[in-house]
Amino acid sequence: MARAWLWWAVLGVACGGGASQERAASPHAGGHVRLLGEEECDALGAWIVGACRDRGNDRSSRNDGWCSDVMARTIPTDRSWVVECTRRVTSADEACFRGTEVVGTLIECDAAATKP
């Protein structure tokens, strides 16, 4: 029961629920929150690109710009999004991203992952 509460607390922090120091305090493989590896970031980038492509009529300049940026930075000749992901995106952030296919919410997850 305590583990379930801890998971939801970590997920809430990762999705912008506050206390960014808690998220940053334990980004290591031995804890519940750790930085993602290159393969995980590659897969997460593919998830985001898929969500961006499948959003139907949900068009806005903000969403289009963000999606275009991620798409351009996850191609074989430009892996900069993947490299940046390995430096800042934690397993809890990944849960935030994978919990939605709504681009606006994905942008919020990205903003939460980049908070110091």
N, C-alpha and C positions, 0 to 999 in steps of 0.2 A: 504494500500500500504506500509506503514512504517513497519507494522508487517511482511510482506513477506520479506522485505529487512533484517530485524533483524534476521529472521529465517535462511536465507541463510548465513548471517554473522556468526551466531553461528555454523551452520553446517560446514562452511569452517574452522573455528577455530578447531572444534572437529576432523576434518579429516586431521589435520596437516597444516592448513592454517596460522599458526603463533600464536602469542599472547596467550600463554597458561594461562597467568594470568587471562585473561577475562573468560576463561572456568572455572577456579578454583574459581573465585571470587563469583560466585552465585550458588553453588550446593545445593540449598535448594528447598523444595517443592513449595514455593510461587513464584519462578522465572521461567523463561523459561528453565533454565538448572538446573537439580537436580540429585542427586545420585539415582541410581536404587535400588529398593527393592529386597528382596530375590526371590520372585516369578518372577519378571521381569528378574533378572539375570539367573534364572533357564531356562526360556523360551529363552533368548538370547543364553545361552550355547547350548540348543537343536538346535537352528537355525544354529549356527556355526558347530556343529557336523554333522548336515544334509548337510551343504555345503561341509564339508570335505569328507563325504562319497560319495557325488554325483559329484565329480569333474572329473570323467572319467580318461583320460590319462594324466592329469596335475599332473605329479609326479616330485618332487624334494626333496632332503634331507631336505632343509629348510622348505618346506611346510609340508612334512611328519612329521618332528619333532614337528612343532608347532601344527599340528592337533592331533598328538598322545598325546601331553601334555594336550591339552584342553579336549580330550576324556577321558583321565585317571583321570582328576581332576573334572569331572562332573558326576561321577558314584555314586550310593547310598553309597558306603563305603568311598568315597573321594570327599567331596564337597568343596575342597579348592579353586577351580576356582570361584565358586559361592560366597563364602565368600569374596574373593579378589575383585570380581566384585562389591559387595555392597559398598566397600570402595573407589573405584576409577572410576567406569564407570558411566557417566552421561547420561541423556536422549539424549543429543546431540551426544555423542559417540555411543549410541544405534542406532541412525539414520544412522551413518556412517556404522556400522556393517550390519544393515539390508538393506542398499542400494546396497549390492553386494553379490554374491555367489562365487566370485573369491577369492581363498585362499590368494593369494599374497596381494590383497587389504584388506582382513580381517586382515592380519598381520600388515599392515600399520595403520589400524584403532586401533588395539591393541596397537601399539607403540605410537600413538597419545594420547590414553587414559591413558597411564602410564607416560607421561611427567609431571614433577612437575609444 
